[in-house]
Amino acid sequence: MAALHLAAFGEHGAVVNAIVHDVRPTIPDLGGCSFVAEDGGGVLVGHAMFTTSILDAPARLVPAPC
């Protein structure tokens, strides 16, 4: 999945990978889901993740889980 994020987000791919790495483990306890898409040959071609975390939010809002 990391290679997919690097390809999709270019210079921001490493940041996206870090966010996914930190936030995905919170899904079972805090809610959310993560989906991947594969082509007919089993190659990963897409990823979507939905969580209850708030990213890039002002400090007065509820912080994302650590």
Secondary structure, 3 states (H helix, E strand, C coil): CHHHHHHHHHHHHHHHHHHHHHHHHHHHHHCEEEEEEECCCCCEEEEEEEECCCCCCCCCCCCCCC
